[in-house]
Amino acid sequence: MKEYPEPDYFIEVRQLDAALSIRAAESLPGTTCLVQVNHIVDLALIPLFPRVPWPPPPADYSEEWTTSAEAAWFVFGTTHITIASDDITEPELQTAAVLESEHALFRLPSAHYLALLHDTLRYFEKRRPVWGWRLSELGTSPLARFLRDDLPRAPLSVGQRHVLCL
């Protein structure tokens, strides 16, 4: 299906290993998942992301990682937005250029991240046929709040903003 501008856009939740890389999901501790927004923007939820170095080194596509940090850098380099838990009190947004496009890292306080992850996994478990969920069907859930409040702050391209009606 071709993406088109839609304020009540589609959201599809998948396991990170099935959507991006089995090796990356295995190299990261804890649960991971990928949220595809209107078939054009990918959000990866991963349990941790190293503070240094920043910006992260380029993604290693060989998948011969020896640390979870290298797997996290791969996820960051291959998705538009990475969301990770951190020992902080307020959410933080960091951006970096990767292959001539801007990518975003949202660092969330642990409790905020866990609520978002739990909610996102709930939509994965209640899998919808065809294209997934509509934004309006998420109500006021943590995932819906992130998409409405935080996603517009991410460095998305003009085309991505157009398709998401931002």
Secondary structure, 3 states (H helix, E strand, C coil): CCCCCCCCCEEEEEEHHHHCCHHHHHHCCCCCEEEEECCCEEEEEECCCCCCCCCCCCCCCCCCCCCHHHHHHHHHHHCCEEEEEECCCCCEEEEEEECCEEEEEEEEEHHHHHHHHHHHHHHHHCCCCCCCEEHHHHCCCHHHHHHHHHHHHCCCCHHHHHHCCC
